[in-house]
Amino acid sequence: MKLKAVPADFRVEERLRRVPRGGGHTLFAINKVGVTSLHVRDALARACGVPARLVAMPALKDRRAEAVQHATVPGEWPTELRGPGWLARGVGAVRRPLGPADLAGNGFRIVVRDLTRAEAARLAAALDGVARDGLPNVHDRQRYGSYAPGRGFIGEAVLRRDATAALRLYLCEDLLGDTAATRAFKAAARPAWPDWRTLFAMAPAPSNYRSVLTFLCDHPDAHRKALNLVPDRLLSVWLAAYQSWLWDRSLALLLERAHHGRWRKVRSLPDLPPHALPLDPSPELVRRLGGLEMELPNARARWPEPEVQAAAQAALAEAALTTGDLKARIVKRAWLGRGRRALWVRPLELEVAEPLPDDRHPGRWSLAVSFVLGPGSYATWVLRAAAARGGLRSAA
């Protein structure tokens, strides 16, 4: 089973709640492909001549997909702006910037490839089961682009107040979300660490790497100040990735303690323990967890349910952290967000087409599926979970 063979195989369309109209912010609907949401945010800011922090883009969408998402920019702007890989169309004026609470969810249209006819039938049946029963609402791998296999999360280094480790991960270690060009730079940079002038000569231009390294050339020991030259949105992404991992681990531990039944070991990240998750859950577990939420780990987190609190504290203990450590004290413009996340998710409006011959894999079959998920839930995880439930091997 293969996903995202080409960007058109994976289409996501962001759905908004009703946003107050008639104000001083232009609402844009953005079509993008092959570029990150942060790239589009920065390009849109440049096109409008405003600081990037004033472009409100509540969610990030996968670079390897065709995506429609939304953003607001203060002021009145042309009805169409574009750049390589993106097109922004003005769709009206709203009273305030967009925020996460304005997102109603996402609609997905996905083509799954490289299946046998029997596998396509099993996957379709498993998706029906997932839509009926739901599944644990963990994050999926694309959330963890700032994870370095064998080295850890940049966000964890920030929380541990280790600016040197965070800089080394950023400048020299391969992260799951790095491009091929970035990996090539880091392969050359690793042996030169911490020769800042040599690293600067190697760094791609233009890039934030050069901004950080320019400062380090003049202030070689000021690692915390150098870390604060990383864009605030990127710092926030790093922290959110590690926070998401802690939340996922808390849910896995909660499930291990709450239920005995049919389990699957699901490996979310290389070199970390796989989660044990019930991908074919019992009716009892569905009833018990279907309406529960758990707060994201942060310094002020409160988990009133005793079993939820025990699981969250156990996940922190595994990492040798306490809630008091969940404060990004060494960076000035980023922090762990607050909020609650449902423990259980069900894909809605599921439609599965008849299998078709796969035009990219001769002799194999493809399956087109569509469904809707709430904000922050991952379509790739739904498909990987359904594949595990149906006995297929997946490759996202």
C-alpha positions as CSV (number, residue, x, y, z in Angstrom):
1,M,0.0,0.0,0.0
2,K,1.4,3.4,-1.0
3,L,0.2,6.9,-0.3
4,K,1.2,10.2,-2.0
5,A,2.8,8.7,-5.1
6,V,2.0,12.1,-6.7
7,P,0.5,15.2,-4.9
8,A,-2.8,14.8,-6.7
9,D,-3.3,11.5,-4.9
10,F,-3.7,13.3,-1.6
11,R,-6.0,16.3,-1.5
12,V,-7.0,18.1,1.7
13,E,-9.5,21.0,1.9
14,E,-9.7,23.0,5.1
15,R,-13.3,23.8,6.3
16,L,-14.0,26.9,8.3
17,R,-16.7,27.7,10.8
18,R,-18.6,30.9,10.3
19,V,-16.2,33.8,10.6
20,P,-17.6,37.3,11.3
21,R,-17.7,39.2,8.0
22,G,-17.2,42.8,7.1
23,G,-14.0,43.9,8.8
24,G,-10.4,45.0,8.3
25,H,-8.8,41.7,7.4
26,T,-8.7,40.1,4.0
27,L,-9.6,36.4,4.1
28,F,-7.7,34.3,1.5
29,A,-8.3,30.8,0.3
30,I,-5.0,29.3,-0.7
31,N,-4.3,26.5,-3.1
32,K,-0.8,25.1,-2.6
33,V,1.2,22.1,-3.8
34,G,4.9,21.1,-3.3
35,V,5.6,23.9,-0.7
36,T,5.1,24.2,3.0
37,S,2.5,26.3,4.7
38,L,5.2,28.4,6.4
39,H,6.7,29.1,3.0
40,V,3.3,30.3,1.7
41,R,2.8,32.4,4.9
42,D,6.1,34.2,4.4
43,A,5.6,34.7,0.7
44,L,2.1,36.1,1.2
45,A,3.5,38.5,3.8
46,R,6.1,39.7,1.4
47,A,3.5,40.1,-1.4
48,C,1.4,42.3,1.0
49,G,4.3,44.1,2.6
50,V,3.4,43.1,6.1
51,P,5.4,41.2,8.8
52,A,4.9,37.5,8.6
53,R,3.6,37.4,12.2
54,L,0.5,39.4,11.0
55,V,-0.5,36.7,8.5
56,A,-2.8,34.5,10.5
57,M,-2.7,30.9,9.2
58,P,-4.1,28.6,11.9
59,A,-3.0,25.2,10.5
60,L,-0.1,23.6,8.6
61,K,-0.8,21.4,5.6
62,D,1.4,18.7,4.1
63,R,3.9,19.8,1.5
64,R,3.4,16.5,-0.4
65,A,-0.3,17.1,-1.1
66,E,-2.7,19.3,-3.0
67,A,-4.1,21.5,-0.2
68,V,-6.6,24.3,0.3
69,Q,-6.2,26.3,3.4
70,H,-7.1,29.8,4.7
71,A,-5.3,32.8,6.0
72,T,-6.0,36.4,6.9
73,V,-4.0,39.5,6.3
74,P,-4.8,42.9,7.9
75,G,-6.0,45.5,5.3
76,E,-7.5,45.3,1.8
77,W,-5.4,43.4,-0.8
78,P,-5.8,42.2,-4.4
79,T,-8.2,39.4,-5.0
80,E,-5.5,37.2,-6.4
81,L,-1.9,36.7,-5.4
82,R,0.4,33.9,-6.5
83,G,3.9,32.5,-6.3
84,P,5.6,29.2,-7.3
85,G,3.4,26.4,-5.9
86,W,0.7,28.6,-4.4
87,L,-2.3,30.8,-5.4
88,A,-4.2,32.9,-2.9
89,R,-7.7,34.2,-3.7
90,G,-9.4,36.8,-1.6
91,V,-12.8,35.6,-0.6
92,G,-14.0,38.5,1.5
93,A,-13.3,40.7,4.5
94,V,-13.5,39.5,8.1
95,R,-13.5,41.3,11.4
96,R,-10.5,39.6,13.0
97,P,-7.6,37.3,12.3
98,L,-8.3,33.6,11.9
99,G,-7.5,31.4,14.9
100,P,-7.6,27.6,15.6
101,A,-11.1,27.8,16.9
102,D,-12.3,28.9,13.4
103,L,-11.4,25.5,11.9
104,A,-14.2,23.0,11.6
105,G,-12.1,20.2,10.1
106,N,-10.7,18.9,6.8
107,G,-12.1,17.0,3.9
108,F,-9.8,14.5,2.3
109,R,-9.8,12.8,-1.2
110,I,-7.1,10.2,-1.3
111,V,-5.9,7.6,-3.8
112,V,-4.3,4.5,-2.2
113,R,-2.0,2.7,-4.7
114,D,0.0,-0.5,-5.2
115,L,-2.7,-2.9,-3.9
116,T,-3.8,-6.4,-5.0
117,R,-7.5,-6.7,-5.7
118,A,-7.9,-8.7,-2.5
119,E,-6.0,-6.0,-0.5
120,A,-8.2,-3.3,-1.9
121,A,-11.3,-5.2,-0.7
122,R,-9.8,-5.7,2.8
123,L,-8.8,-2.1,3.0
124,A,-12.3,-1.0,2.1
125,A,-13.9,-3.3,4.7
126,A,-11.4,-2.1,7.3
127,L,-12.2,1.6,6.6
128,D,-15.9,0.8,7.2
129,G,-14.9,-0.7,10.5
130,V,-12.8,2.4,11.4
131,A,-15.7,4.7,10.5
132,R,-18.0,2.6,12.7
133,D,-15.8,2.2,15.7
134,G,-13.3,5.0,15.5
135,L,-9.7,4.8,16.6
136,P,-7.2,6.5,19.0
137,N,-6.7,10.1,18.0
138,V,-2.9,10.1,17.9
139,H,-0.9,12.4,15.7
140,D,0.9,10.9,12.7
141,R,4.4,11.1,11.4
142,Q,4.2,14.4,9.5
143,R,3.6,16.1,12.8
144,Y,7.2,15.1,13.7
145,G,9.2,16.7,11.0
146,S,11.6,18.2,13.7
147,Y,12.5,14.8,15.1
148,A,16.1,13.6,14.5
149,P,16.3,9.7,14.6
150,G,18.7,8.7,17.3
151,R,19.0,12.3,18.5
152,G,15.5,13.3,19.6
153,F,13.2,16.3,19.3
154,I,14.5,19.9,19.0
155,G,11.5,20.9,21.1
156,E,12.7,18.6,23.9
157,A,16.1,20.2,23.9
158,V,14.5,23.6,24.2
159,L,12.4,22.5,27.2
160,R,15.5,21.1,28.8
161,R,17.1,24.5,28.3
162,D,19.9,23.0,26.2
163,A,20.4,25.7,23.5
164,T,23.6,24.0,22.3
165,A,21.8,20.7,21.6
166,A,18.9,22.5,19.9
167,L,21.3,24.4,17.6
168,R,23.2,21.3,16.7
169,L,19.9,19.5,15.8
170,Y,18.8,22.4,13.7
171,L,22.1,23.0,12.0
172,C,23.7,19.6,11.7
173,E,21.4,16.7,12.3
174,D,19.0,15.1,9.8
175,L,15.4,15.8,10.7
176,L,12.4,13.7,9.4
177,G,11.1,16.8,7.6
178,D,14.3,17.9,5.9
179,T,14.6,18.3,2.2
180,A,17.3,16.6,0.2
181,A,19.1,19.9,-0.2
182,T,19.0,20.5,3.6
183,R,20.3,17.0,4.3
184,A,23.2,17.6,1.9
185,F,24.1,20.8,3.8
186,K,23.9,19.1,7.2
187,A,26.1,16.1,6.0
188,A,28.8,18.6,5.1
189,A,28.2,20.7,8.3
190,R,28.4,17.8,10.9
191,P,32.2,17.3,10.8
192,A,32.7,21.1,11.0
193,W,30.7,21.7,14.1
194,P,31.2,24.2,15.8
195,D,33.4,26.0,13.3
196,W,30.8,28.7,12.7
197,R,32.6,30.4,9.8
198,T,33.0,27.1,7.9
199,L,29.3,26.3,8.5
200,F,28.3,29.7,7.3
201,A,30.2,29.2,4.1
202,M,28.3,25.9,3.5
203,A,24.8,27.2,4.4
204,P,22.3,27.7,1.7
205,A,21.5,31.3,0.7
206,P,19.1,32.8,1.5
207,S,18.2,30.9,4.7
208,N,17.7,31.3,8.4
209,Y,20.7,29.1,8.8
210,R,22.9,31.9,7.6
211,S,21.2,34.5,9.9
212,V,21.9,32.3,12.9
213,L,25.5,31.5,11.8
214,T,26.2,35.2,11.0
215,F,25.4,35.9,14.7
216,L,27.5,32.9,15.9
217,C,30.5,34.0,13.9
218,D,30.6,37.2,16.0
219,H,29.3,35.7,19.2
220,P,30.5,32.1,19.2
221,D,29.3,31.2,22.7
222,A,25.9,33.1,22.7
223,H,23.9,29.9,21.9
224,R,20.7,31.1,23.6
225,K,20.6,34.4,21.7
226,A,21.4,32.5,18.5
227,L,18.5,30.2,19.1
228,N,16.2,33.1,19.4
229,L,17.1,34.2,15.9
230,V,15.1,31.2,14.6
231,P,11.7,32.4,13.3
232,D,9.0,32.3,16.0
233,R,6.7,30.1,14.0
234,L,9.4,27.5,13.5
235,L,10.2,27.5,17.3
236,S,6.5,27.0,18.0
237,V,6.4,24.1,15.5
238,W,9.3,22.4,17.3
239,L,7.7,22.8,20.7
240,A,4.3,21.6,19.4
241,A,5.9,18.5,17.9
242,Y,7.3,17.3,21.2
243,Q,4.1,18.3,23.0
244,S,2.2,16.1,20.5
245,W,4.6,13.2,21.2
246,L,4.0,13.5,24.9
247,W,0.2,13.6,24.3
248,D,0.4,10.5,22.1
249,R,2.4,8.6,24.6
250,S,0.0,9.5,27.4
251,L,-2.9,8.2,25.3
252,A,-1.0,4.9,24.6
253,L,-0.3,4.4,28.3
254,L,-3.9,5.2,29.2
255,L,-5.2,2.6,26.7
256,E,-2.7,0.0,27.9
257,R,-4.1,0.4,31.4
258,A,-7.7,0.8,30.5
259,H,-8.4,-2.2,28.3
260,H,-7.3,-5.7,27.5
261,G,-8.1,-7.0,24.0
262,R,-6.8,-7.1,20.5
263,W,-3.8,-4.7,20.1
264,R,-1.4,-3.7,17.5
265,K,2.1,-2.3,18.0
266,V,2.3,0.9,16.0
267,R,5.6,2.5,15.4
268,S,5.2,6.3,15.0
269,L,8.8,7.2,15.0
270,P,12.1,5.3,14.4
271,D,14.1,4.3,17.5
272,L,11.3,5.1,20.0
273,P,9.1,2.5,21.6
274,P,6.0,1.6,19.5
275,H,2.6,2.5,20.9
276,A,0.3,-0.4,21.8
277,L,-3.1,0.7,20.3
278,P,-6.4,-1.0,19.9
279,L,-7.1,-0.7,16.2
280,D,-10.0,-3.2,16.4
281,P,-11.5,-1.9,19.7
282,S,-14.1,-3.5,21.9
283,P,-17.6,-1.8,22.2
284,E,-16.8,-1.2,25.8
285,L,-13.7,0.8,25.0
286,V,-15.5,2.8,22.3
287,R,-18.3,3.7,24.8
288,R,-15.8,4.6,27.5
289,L,-13.5,6.8,25.5
290,G,-15.7,8.1,22.7
291,G,-16.5,11.4,24.3
292,L,-13.4,12.0,26.5
293,E,-10.7,14.7,25.9
294,M,-7.3,15.1,27.3
295,E,-5.4,18.4,27.8
296,L,-2.2,18.8,25.9
297,P,0.8,18.7,28.2
298,N,1.8,22.2,29.4
299,A,3.0,23.8,32.6
300,R,-0.6,24.6,33.7
301,A,-2.2,21.4,32.5
302,R,-5.0,19.9,34.6
303,W,-6.2,16.3,34.1
304,P,-9.3,15.9,36.4
305,E,-9.9,12.2,35.5
306,P,-7.6,10.1,37.7
307,E,-6.7,7.6,35.0
308,V,-6.0,10.4,32.5
309,Q,-3.8,12.1,35.0
310,A,-1.9,8.9,35.9
311,A,-1.2,8.3,32.2
312,A,0.0,11.8,31.5
313,Q,2.2,11.8,34.5
314,A,3.6,8.4,33.5
315,A,4.5,9.7,30.0
316,L,6.3,12.7,31.6
317,A,8.1,10.4,34.0
318,E,9.3,8.2,31.0
319,A,10.9,11.4,29.7
320,A,12.3,12.4,33.1
321,L,10.1,15.6,33.0
322,T,7.5,17.2,35.2
323,T,4.8,19.7,34.3
324,G,7.1,22.4,35.7
325,D,9.6,21.6,32.9
326,L,7.0,22.3,30.2
327,K,7.9,25.9,29.8
328,A,10.2,27.1,27.1
329,R,12.3,29.3,29.3
330,I,15.2,29.8,26.9
331,V,13.2,31.2,24.0
332,K,11.3,34.5,24.1
333,R,8.6,34.2,21.4
334,A,7.4,30.6,21.6
335,W,5.6,28.4,24.1
336,L,3.6,25.3,24.5
337,G,0.0,25.9,23.5
338,R,-3.0,25.0,25.7
339,G,-6.0,23.1,24.6
340,R,-7.8,19.8,24.8
341,R,-7.8,17.0,22.2
342,A,-10.4,14.2,21.8
343,L,-9.1,10.8,22.7
344,W,-11.1,9.1,20.0
345,V,-11.8,10.0,16.4
346,R,-14.2,8.8,13.7
347,P,-13.9,9.6,10.0
348,L,-17.2,11.0,8.8
349,E,-18.8,11.0,5.3
350,L,-16.7,8.0,4.3
351,E,-17.0,7.1,0.6
352,V,-14.9,4.3,-1.0
353,A,-15.0,3.9,-4.7
354,E,-14.6,0.6,-6.7
355,P,-11.0,-0.4,-7.1
356,L,-9.4,0.5,-10.4
357,P,-6.2,-0.7,-12.2
358,D,-3.3,1.4,-10.9
359,D,-1.9,3.4,-13.8
360,R,1.4,3.9,-11.9
361,H,1.9,0.3,-10.8
362,P,1.1,-2.2,-13.7
363,G,-0.8,-5.2,-12.6
364,R,-1.8,-3.6,-9.3
365,W,-4.9,-1.8,-8.1
366,S,-5.8,1.6,-6.6
367,L,-8.6,2.6,-4.3
368,A,-10.0,6.2,-4.0
369,V,-11.5,7.1,-0.7
370,S,-12.9,10.3,0.8
371,F,-13.8,11.3,4.4
372,V,-13.9,14.2,6.8
373,L,-12.0,14.6,10.1
374,G,-12.1,17.2,12.8
375,P,-9.3,19.7,13.3
376,G,-5.9,18.2,14.2
377,S,-6.7,14.6,13.2
378,Y,-4.6,12.9,10.6
379,A,-5.9,11.2,7.4
380,T,-2.7,9.2,7.0
381,W,-3.1,7.8,10.5
382,V,-6.7,6.7,9.6
383,L,-5.4,4.9,6.5
384,R,-2.4,3.3,8.3
385,A,-4.7,2.1,11.1
386,A,-7.2,0.7,8.6
387,A,-4.3,-1.1,6.8
388,A,-3.1,-2.6,10.1
389,R,-6.7,-3.6,10.9
390,G,-7.0,-5.3,7.5
391,G,-3.7,-7.0,7.6
392,L,-1.9,-4.8,5.0
393,R,1.5,-3.3,5.2
394,S,1.5,0.4,4.7
395,A,4.0,3.0,3.5
396,A,2.9,6.6,4.0
